Amino acid sequence: MELFILVLLVFLLFAFAAGIAVYLLFAFGVFRLAKRGGIENAWLAFIPIAQYYTLSMVVWDRVPAGFRDVLPWLLIGLSVTQFPLFMLEIIFPPLVILAILLWFVTLGLVLYTLFELFRKYSDQYVVLLVFSILTLGLVGWIATFAIRNNEERPVDQARAA
């Protein structure tokens, strides 16, 4: 039994360290892209939920005009509501359905934002999006770091491809 607990603790420690590493890769990638794009407050990329604001500003010019002002605040708002909703699930378990739906909407918006980011900075944006979807965004976070030094693709090239 002690061996099982030890293995479980080592696994959890490894998962925690890997999670922090992936988070930092994403934050550095978004920060670098924001700095190159001349976005104010690029340092927000290192704050867990505020980084969605910076990410949205990086893809600002690629998002449809009517959605530009809403996207950053929608991502932040949906992310912030996850924790209180989780706490309410403990008291009222049927809220788990709402929490799952909200999580999928948040994930969908993050994947959409990552798609626009990939389309802006990579020729392989479809491949990156597919792998991001299959890994629930994990590859997207790592790919953001990988494309941080890529040149921006012209808008007409991104639309034609």
PyRosetta script that sets phi, psi and omega in degrees:
from pyrosetta import init, pose_from_sequence

init()
pose = pose_from_sequence("MELFILVLLVFLLFAFAAGIAVYLLFAFGVFRLAKRGGIENAWLAFIPIAQYYTLSMVVWDRVPAGFRDVLPWLLIGLSVTQFPLFMLEIIFPPLVILAILLWFVTLGLVLYTLFELFRKYSDQYVVLLVFSILTLGLVGWIATFAIRNNEERPVDQARAA")
pose.set_psi(1, -39.3)
pose.set_omega(1, 179.0)
pose.set_phi(2, -65.0)
pose.set_psi(2, -35.1)
pose.set_omega(2, 178.9)
pose.set_phi(3, -64.4)
pose.set_psi(3, -41.8)
pose.set_omega(3, 178.3)
pose.set_phi(4, -61.7)
pose.set_psi(4, -43.9)
pose.set_omega(4, 179.0)
pose.set_phi(5, -64.9)
pose.set_psi(5, -40.3)
pose.set_omega(5, 178.5)
pose.set_phi(6, -63.8)
pose.set_psi(6, -45.1)
pose.set_omega(6, 178.4)
pose.set_phi(7, -62.9)
pose.set_psi(7, -41.4)
pose.set_omega(7, 178.7)
pose.set_phi(8, -63.4)
pose.set_psi(8, -42.9)
pose.set_omega(8, 178.2)
pose.set_phi(9, -64.2)
pose.set_psi(9, -40.9)
pose.set_omega(9, 177.8)
pose.set_phi(10, -64.5)
pose.set_psi(10, -42.0)
pose.set_omega(10, 178.1)
pose.set_phi(11, -62.6)
pose.set_psi(11, -45.1)
pose.set_omega(11, 179.7)
pose.set_phi(12, -64.5)
pose.set_psi(12, -39.4)
pose.set_omega(12, 177.3)
pose.set_phi(13, -63.6)
pose.set_psi(13, -43.6)
pose.set_omega(13, 177.5)
pose.set_phi(14, -63.6)
pose.set_psi(14, -43.5)
pose.set_omega(14, 179.6)
pose.set_phi(15, -63.3)
pose.set_psi(15, -40.7)
pose.set_omega(15, 178.6)
pose.set_phi(16, -64.2)
pose.set_psi(16, -45.5)
pose.set_omega(16, 179.7)
pose.set_phi(17, -64.9)
pose.set_psi(17, -40.8)
pose.set_omega(17, 178.4)
pose.set_phi(18, -65.7)
pose.set_psi(18, -39.1)
pose.set_omega(18, 177.9)
pose.set_phi(19, -62.6)
pose.set_psi(19, -42.7)
pose.set_omega(19, 178.0)
pose.set_phi(20, -65.4)
pose.set_psi(20, -40.9)
pose.set_omega(20, 179.7)
pose.set_phi(21, -62.9)
pose.set_psi(21, -45.0)
pose.set_omega(21, 180.0)
pose.set_phi(22, -65.7)
pose.set_psi(22, -40.5)
pose.set_omega(22, 177.7)
pose.set_phi(23, -60.0)
pose.set_psi(23, -45.2)
pose.set_omega(23, -179.7)
pose.set_phi(24, -66.5)
pose.set_psi(24, -36.7)
pose.set_omega(24, 175.6)
pose.set_phi(25, -60.3)
pose.set_psi(25, -46.6)
pose.set_omega(25, 179.2)
pose.set_phi(26, -62.2)
pose.set_psi(26, -46.2)
pose.set_omega(26, -178.4)
pose.set_phi(27, -62.4)
pose.set_psi(27, -44.7)
pose.set_omega(27, 178.3)
pose.set_phi(28, -64.2)
pose.set_psi(28, -39.7)
pose.set_omega(28, 178.3)
pose.set_phi(29, -62.4)
pose.set_psi(29, -48.7)
pose.set_omega(29, 179.5)
pose.set_phi(30, -65.1)
pose.set_psi(30, -40.9)
pose.set_omega(30, 178.9)
pose.set_phi(31, -59.9)
pose.set_psi(31, -46.7)
pose.set_omega(31, -178.8)
pose.set_phi(32, -63.5)
pose.set_psi(32, -44.5)
pose.set_omega(32, 179.3)
pose.set_phi(33, -64.4)
pose.set_psi(33, -38.4)
pose.set_omega(33, 178.7)
pose.set_phi(34, -67.6)
pose.set_psi(34, -42.0)
pose.set_omega(34, 178.6)
pose.set_phi(35, -63.2)
pose.set_psi(35, -42.8)
pose.set_omega(35, 179.3)
pose.set_phi(36, -65.8)
pose.set_psi(36, -30.8)
pose.set_omega(36, 179.7)
pose.set_phi(37, -85.3)
pose.set_psi(37, -0.2)
pose.set_omega(37, 178.4)
pose.set_phi(38, 72.1)
pose.set_psi(38, 28.5)
pose.set_omega(38, -178.2)
pose.set_phi(39, -83.7)
pose.set_psi(39, 131.2)
pose.set_omega(39, 177.3)
pose.set_phi(40, -68.7)
pose.set_psi(40, 152.4)
pose.set_omega(40, 178.1)
pose.set_phi(41, 57.3)
pose.set_psi(41, 42.1)
pose.set_omega(41, 178.9)
pose.set_phi(42, -62.0)
pose.set_psi(42, -24.1)
pose.set_omega(42, -179.8)
pose.set_phi(43, -62.2)
pose.set_psi(43, -17.7)
pose.set_omega(43, 177.5)
pose.set_phi(44, -61.6)
pose.set_psi(44, -14.9)
pose.set_omega(44, 178.4)
pose.set_phi(45, -62.2)
pose.set_psi(45, -19.5)
pose.set_omega(45, -178.8)
pose.set_phi(46, -92.8)
pose.set_psi(46, -5.6)
pose.set_omega(46, 178.7)
pose.set_phi(47, -97.0)
pose.set_psi(47, 124.0)
pose.set_omega(47, -168.6)
pose.set_phi(48, -43.6)
pose.set_psi(48, -55.2)
pose.set_omega(48, -176.6)
pose.set_phi(49, -92.8)
pose.set_psi(49, -29.7)
pose.set_omega(49, 179.1)
pose.set_phi(50, -65.4)
pose.set_psi(50, -19.4)
pose.set_omega(50, 179.8)
pose.set_phi(51, -63.6)
pose.set_psi(51, -23.7)
pose.set_omega(51, 177.6)
pose.set_phi(52, -67.5)
pose.set_psi(52, -30.1)
pose.set_omega(52, 175.0)
pose.set_phi(53, -64.2)
pose.set_psi(53, -48.4)
pose.set_omega(53, 179.8)
pose.set_phi(54, -62.5)
pose.set_psi(54, -43.4)
pose.set_omega(54, 178.4)
pose.set_phi(55, -60.2)
pose.set_psi(55, -42.5)
pose.set_omega(55, 178.8)
pose.set_phi(56, -64.8)
pose.set_psi(56, -35.7)
pose.set_omega(56, 178.8)
pose.set_phi(57, -69.6)
pose.set_psi(57, -31.3)
pose.set_omega(57, 178.3)
pose.set_phi(58, -64.7)
pose.set_psi(58, -37.8)
pose.set_omega(58, -178.2)
pose.set_phi(59, -99.3)
pose.set_psi(59, 13.7)
pose.set_omega(59, -176.1)
pose.set_phi(60, -48.8)
pose.set_psi(60, -45.5)
pose.set_omega(60, -175.4)
pose.set_phi(61, -75.8)
pose.set_psi(61, -10.4)
pose.set_omega(61, -179.1)
pose.set_phi(62, -102.1)
pose.set_psi(62, -10.5)
pose.set_omega(62, -178.7)
pose.set_phi(63, -87.9)
pose.set_psi(63, 141.1)
pose.set_omega(63, 178.1)
pose.set_phi(64, -55.2)
pose.set_psi(64, 144.6)
pose.set_omega(64, -171.7)
pose.set_phi(65, -54.0)
pose.set_psi(65, -41.8)
pose.set_omega(65, -177.5)
pose.set_phi(66, -71.8)
pose.set_psi(66, -13.6)
pose.set_omega(66, -175.6)
pose.set_phi(67, -104.3)
pose.set_psi(67, -11.4)
pose.set_omega(67, -174.6)
pose.set_phi(68, -60.3)
pose.set_psi(68, -47.4)
pose.set_omega(68, -176.5)
pose.set_phi(69, -74.4)
pose.set_psi(69, -22.1)
pose.set_omega(69, -175.2)
pose.set_phi(70, -88.9)
pose.set_psi(70, -36.8)
pose.set_omega(70, -172.2)
pose.set_phi(71, -54.6)
pose.set_psi(71, -51.0)
pose.set_omega(71, -178.0)
pose.set_phi(72, -61.0)
pose.set_psi(72, -42.6)
pose.set_omega(72, -176.4)
pose.set_phi(73, -75.4)
pose.set_psi(73, -29.2)
pose.set_omega(73, 175.2)
pose.set_phi(74, -66.9)
pose.set_psi(74, -45.3)
pose.set_omega(74, 177.9)
pose.set_phi(75, -61.7)
pose.set_psi(75, -44.7)
pose.set_omega(75, -179.8)
pose.set_phi(76, -66.3)
pose.set_psi(76, -47.0)
pose.set_omega(76, -178.5)
pose.set_phi(77, -61.3)
pose.set_psi(77, -45.0)
pose.set_omega(77, 179.4)
pose.set_phi(78, -65.6)
pose.set_psi(78, -38.3)
pose.set_omega(78, 179.1)
pose.set_phi(79, -67.0)
pose.set_psi(79, -40.2)
pose.set_omega(79, -179.1)
pose.set_phi(80, -67.4)
pose.set_psi(80, -34.8)
pose.set_omega(80, -177.5)
pose.set_phi(81, -74.8)
pose.set_psi(81, -11.5)
pose.set_omega(81, -178.3)
pose.set_phi(82, -61.8)
pose.set_psi(82, -46.3)
pose.set_omega(82, -176.0)
pose.set_phi(83, -67.6)
pose.set_psi(83, -49.4)
pose.set_omega(83, 178.5)
pose.set_phi(84, -61.5)
pose.set_psi(84, -35.5)
pose.set_omega(84, 178.6)
pose.set_phi(85, -66.2)
pose.set_psi(85, -37.8)
pose.set_omega(85, 176.2)
pose.set_phi(86, -61.5)
pose.set_psi(86, -41.4)
pose.set_omega(86, 179.1)
pose.set_phi(87, -66.3)
pose.set_psi(87, -38.0)
pose.set_omega(87, 178.3)
pose.set_phi(88, -69.1)
pose.set_psi(88, -27.2)
pose.set_omega(88, 177.8)
pose.set_phi(89, -62.1)
pose.set_psi(89, -32.4)
pose.set_omega(89, 179.9)
pose.set_phi(90, -64.6)
pose.set_psi(90, -38.6)
pose.set_omega(90, -179.7)
pose.set_phi(91, -80.2)
pose.set_psi(91, -41.7)
pose.set_omega(91, -175.9)
pose.set_phi(92, -128.9)
pose.set_psi(92, 87.6)
pose.set_omega(92, -173.0)
pose.set_phi(93, -54.5)
pose.set_psi(93, -31.6)
pose.set_omega(93, 179.3)
pose.set_phi(94, -61.8)
pose.set_psi(94, -14.1)
pose.set_omega(94, 177.1)
pose.set_phi(95, -66.5)
pose.set_psi(95, -9.7)
pose.set_omega(95, 179.8)
pose.set_phi(96, -60.9)
pose.set_psi(96, -31.5)
pose.set_omega(96, 178.5)
pose.set_phi(97, -64.9)
pose.set_psi(97, -45.8)
pose.set_omega(97, 177.4)
pose.set_phi(98, -63.5)
pose.set_psi(98, -39.9)
pose.set_omega(98, -179.7)
pose.set_phi(99, -63.6)
pose.set_psi(99, -42.3)
pose.set_omega(99, 179.4)
pose.set_phi(100, -65.0)
pose.set_psi(100, -44.2)
pose.set_omega(100, 177.9)
pose.set_phi(101, -61.9)
pose.set_psi(101, -42.6)
pose.set_omega(101, 179.1)
pose.set_phi(102, -64.4)
pose.set_psi(102, -38.3)
pose.set_omega(102, 178.4)
pose.set_phi(103, -64.6)
pose.set_psi(103, -41.9)
pose.set_omega(103, 179.0)
pose.set_phi(104, -66.5)
pose.set_psi(104, -38.3)
pose.set_omega(104, 177.0)
pose.set_phi(105, -64.1)
pose.set_psi(105, -44.6)
pose.set_omega(105, 178.8)
pose.set_phi(106, -61.9)
pose.set_psi(106, -46.6)
pose.set_omega(106, 178.7)
pose.set_phi(107, -60.7)
pose.set_psi(107, -41.5)
pose.set_omega(107, 178.8)
pose.set_phi(108, -61.9)
pose.set_psi(108, -42.3)
pose.set_omega(108, 178.7)
pose.set_phi(109, -67.9)
pose.set_psi(109, -38.4)
pose.set_omega(109, 177.0)
pose.set_phi(110, -64.7)
pose.set_psi(110, -43.1)
pose.set_omega(110, 178.5)
pose.set_phi(111, -65.3)
pose.set_psi(111, -37.9)
pose.set_omega(111, 175.8)
pose.set_phi(112, -61.6)
pose.set_psi(112, -44.5)
pose.set_omega(112, 179.7)
pose.set_phi(113, -64.6)
pose.set_psi(113, -40.8)
pose.set_omega(113, 176.5)
pose.set_phi(114, -64.2)
pose.set_psi(114, -38.0)
pose.set_omega(114, 177.7)
pose.set_phi(115, -60.2)
pose.set_psi(115, -45.8)
pose.set_omega(115, 178.4)
pose.set_phi(116, -63.9)
pose.set_psi(116, -36.4)
pose.set_omega(116, 177.1)
pose.set_phi(117, -65.0)
pose.set_psi(117, -46.3)
pose.set_omega(117, 179.5)
pose.set_phi(118, -63.8)
pose.set_psi(118, -40.3)
pose.set_omega(118, -179.7)
pose.set_phi(119, -66.3)
pose.set_psi(119, -29.0)
pose.set_omega(119, -179.9)
pose.set_phi(120, -77.5)
pose.set_psi(120, -33.6)
pose.set_omega(120, -171.6)
pose.set_phi(121, -120.7)
pose.set_psi(121, 2.0)
pose.set_omega(121, -176.6)
pose.set_phi(122, -143.2)
pose.set_psi(122, 144.7)
pose.set_omega(122, 174.3)
pose.set_phi(123, -78.6)
pose.set_psi(123, -20.0)
pose.set_omega(123, -176.8)
pose.set_phi(124, -99.9)
pose.set_psi(124, 37.7)
pose.set_omega(124, -172.6)
pose.set_phi(125, -65.2)
pose.set_psi(125, -31.4)
pose.set_omega(125, 179.8)
pose.set_phi(126, -69.7)
pose.set_psi(126, -43.1)
pose.set_omega(126, 178.8)
pose.set_phi(127, -62.3)
pose.set_psi(127, -44.3)
pose.set_omega(127, 179.1)
pose.set_phi(128, -62.6)
pose.set_psi(128, -40.0)
pose.set_omega(128, 178.8)
pose.set_phi(129, -65.9)
pose.set_psi(129, -43.7)
pose.set_omega(129, -179.3)
pose.set_phi(130, -60.6)
pose.set_psi(130, -46.0)
pose.set_omega(130, 179.4)
pose.set_phi(131, -69.1)
pose.set_psi(131, -30.7)
pose.set_omega(131, 175.1)
pose.set_phi(132, -66.2)
pose.set_psi(132, -41.2)
pose.set_omega(132, 178.4)
pose.set_phi(133, -65.0)
pose.set_psi(133, -45.1)
pose.set_omega(133, -178.2)
pose.set_phi(134, -64.0)
pose.set_psi(134, -28.1)
pose.set_omega(134, -179.2)
pose.set_phi(135, -105.5)
pose.set_psi(135, 14.7)
pose.set_omega(135, 179.8)
pose.set_phi(136, 55.6)
pose.set_psi(136, 39.1)
pose.set_omega(136, 174.4)
pose.set_phi(137, 98.6)
pose.set_psi(137, -12.4)
pose.set_omega(137, -175.6)
pose.set_phi(138, -60.9)
pose.set_psi(138, -47.8)
pose.set_omega(138, 179.3)
pose.set_phi(139, -63.8)
pose.set_psi(139, -33.8)
pose.set_omega(139, 178.5)
pose.set_phi(140, -61.6)
pose.set_psi(140, -40.0)
pose.set_omega(140, 179.4)
pose.set_phi(141, -66.0)
pose.set_psi(141, -42.3)
pose.set_omega(141, 180.0)
pose.set_phi(142, -70.7)
pose.set_psi(142, -40.4)
pose.set_omega(142, 179.9)
pose.set_phi(143, -64.1)
pose.set_psi(143, -30.9)
pose.set_omega(143, 177.3)
pose.set_phi(144, -60.5)
pose.set_psi(144, -40.0)
pose.set_omega(144, 176.0)
pose.set_phi(145, -67.5)
pose.set_psi(145, -39.7)
pose.set_omega(145, -177.4)
pose.set_phi(146, -65.8)
pose.set_psi(146, -31.7)
pose.set_omega(146, -177.0)
pose.set_phi(147, -96.8)
pose.set_psi(147, 7.6)
pose.set_omega(147, -173.2)
pose.set_phi(148, -60.2)
pose.set_psi(148, -25.7)
pose.set_omega(148, -179.0)
pose.set_phi(149, -103.5)
pose.set_psi(149, 1.5)
pose.set_omega(149, 179.5)
pose.set_phi(150, -68.2)
pose.set_psi(150, 151.6)
pose.set_omega(150, 175.1)
pose.set_phi(151, -79.1)
pose.set_psi(151, 149.7)
pose.set_omega(151, 179.1)
pose.set_phi(152, -69.4)
pose.set_psi(152, 134.1)
pose.set_omega(152, 176.2)
pose.set_phi(153, -80.7)
pose.set_psi(153, 143.0)
pose.set_omega(153, 177.3)
pose.set_phi(154, -61.9)
pose.set_psi(154, 149.9)
pose.set_omega(154, -177.2)
pose.set_phi(155, -61.4)
pose.set_psi(155, -43.7)
pose.set_omega(155, -178.4)
pose.set_phi(156, -65.9)
pose.set_psi(156, -34.2)
pose.set_omega(156, 176.2)
pose.set_phi(157, -67.6)
pose.set_psi(157, -39.3)
pose.set_omega(157, 179.8)
pose.set_phi(158, -66.8)
pose.set_psi(158, -37.2)
pose.set_omega(158, 179.2)
pose.set_phi(159, -73.8)
pose.set_psi(159, -34.3)
pose.set_omega(159, -177.0)
pose.set_phi(160, -77.0)
pose.set_psi(160, -29.0)
pose.set_omega(160, -175.7)
pose.set_phi(161, -75.9)
pose.dump_pdb("model.pdb")
